Amino acid sequence: MQLANRAPLAPHRSARLPAWASELIDAVCADAGVEPPAVVRWRRRGGAHASGVTRPTLGVLSVSAGTDELDARLTLLHELAHWIGPRPHRGRRRVAHHDRAFYLRAFPLYRAHGIPDAEALAREGSRYPSSLRHAVVVGVPGASAALAARRARLREGRKPWRVVVAEHRVRLGREGRWTVCVTCGARVVGVQLARLRRRRTAARHVLYARA
């Protein structure tokens, strides 16, 4: 996660920040040729998983670490991928958040600092499903299979469509404050309603529902 704010804060690193995390921050920033965040906040939370937030214009990077150290490490690297990326500028278009350019930084960081590709795909994909599409383009080994597996799970979870009312002519009527098709009762609103009112010939449609 990345948020933009204003005035930078005085330099400070949390006393709870593990030595490995402090070393990782310095190493990643040195490799990228950028100054490390002035303020690093580290706290413990219940449960296994970690979360984080980066505020570049304040100079702040924060991580709430769970009991899973690998997840905390990946979360810190994720926030560092935000930190070393382009900064938002006032008056310019907003910097994209989790786009392909972000994952061109993030996935190599994960691999370079001890996160196996399979773990990175599974953990990042569970939080940000679109990351799998970007991982395929970036060329992360196993990304194509992970994306295909996710799509298969989504297909399996979808119920098939069934016809509730067969194809019929649309006849508009009122039901309270709504305009509806008199035959099937479906509400007709917005652009669709405007188009139907402009038509010189009768429109037809079918009413579907999930089985």
Secondary structure in CASP SS format (residue, H / E / C, confidence):
PFRMAT SS
TARGET T0000
AUTHOR 0000-0000-0000
METHOD secondary structure of the structure
MODEL  1
M C 1.00
Q E 1.00
L C 1.00
A C 1.00
N C 1.00
R C 1.00
A C 1.00
P C 1.00
L C 1.00
A C 1.00
P C 1.00
H E 1.00
R E 1.00
S C 1.00
A C 1.00
R C 1.00
L C 1.00
P C 1.00
A H 1.00
W H 1.00
A H 1.00
S H 1.00
E H 1.00
L H 1.00
I H 1.00
D H 1.00
A H 1.00
V H 1.00
C H 1.00
A H 1.00
D H 1.00
A H 1.00
G C 1.00
V C 1.00
E C 1.00
P C 1.00
P C 1.00
A C 1.00
V E 1.00
V E 1.00
R E 1.00
W E 1.00
R E 1.00
R E 1.00
R C 1.00
G C 1.00
G C 1.00
A C 1.00
H C 1.00
A C 1.00
S E 1.00
G E 1.00
V E 1.00
T E 1.00
R E 1.00
P C 1.00
T C 1.00
L C 1.00
G C 1.00
V E 1.00
L E 1.00
S E 1.00
V E 1.00
S E 1.00
A E 1.00
G C 1.00
T C 1.00
D C 1.00
E H 1.00
L H 1.00
D H 1.00
A H 1.00
R H 1.00
L H 1.00
T H 1.00
L H 1.00
L H 1.00
H H 1.00
E H 1.00
L H 1.00
A H 1.00
H H 1.00
W H 1.00
I C 1.00
G C 1.00
P C 1.00
R C 1.00
P C 1.00
H C 1.00
R C 1.00
G C 1.00
R C 1.00
R C 1.00
R C 1.00
V C 1.00
A C 1.00
H C 1.00
H C 1.00
D C 1.00
R H 1.00
A H 1.00
F H 1.00
Y H 1.00
L H 1.00
R H 1.00
A H 1.00
F H 1.00
P H 1.00
L H 1.00
Y H 1.00
R H 1.00
A H 1.00
H C 1.00
G C 1.00
I C 1.00
P C 1.00
D H 1.00
A H 1.00
E H 1.00
A H 1.00
L H 1.00
A H 1.00
R H 1.00
E H 1.00
G H 1.00
S H 1.00
R H 1.00
Y C 1.00
P C 1.00
S H 1.00
S H 1.00
L H 1.00
R H 1.00
H H 1.00
A H 1.00
V H 1.00
V H 1.00
V H 1.00
G C 1.00
V C 1.00
P C 1.00
G C 1.00
A H 1.00
S H 1.00
A H 1.00
A H 1.00
L H 1.00
A H 1.00
A H 1.00
R H 1.00
R H 1.00
A H 1.00
R H 1.00
L H 1.00
R H 1.00
E H 1.00
G H 1.00
R C 1.00
K C 1.00
P C 1.00
W E 1.00
R E 1.00
V E 1.00
V E 1.00
V E 1.00
A E 1.00
E E 1.00
H E 1.00
R E 1.00
V C 1.00
R C 1.00
L E 1.00
G E 1.00
R E 1.00
E E 1.00
G C 1.00
R C 1.00
W E 1.00
T E 1.00
V E 1.00
C E 1.00
V C 1.00
T C 1.00
C C 1.00
G C 1.00
A C 1.00
R E 1.00
V C 1.00
V C 1.00
G H 1.00
V H 1.00
Q H 1.00
L H 1.00
A H 1.00
R H 1.00
L H 1.00
R H 1.00
R H 1.00
R C 1.00
R C 1.00
T C 1.00
A C 1.00
A C 1.00
R E 1.00
H E 1.00
V E 1.00
L E 1.00
Y E 1.00
A E 1.00
R E 1.00
A C 1.00
END
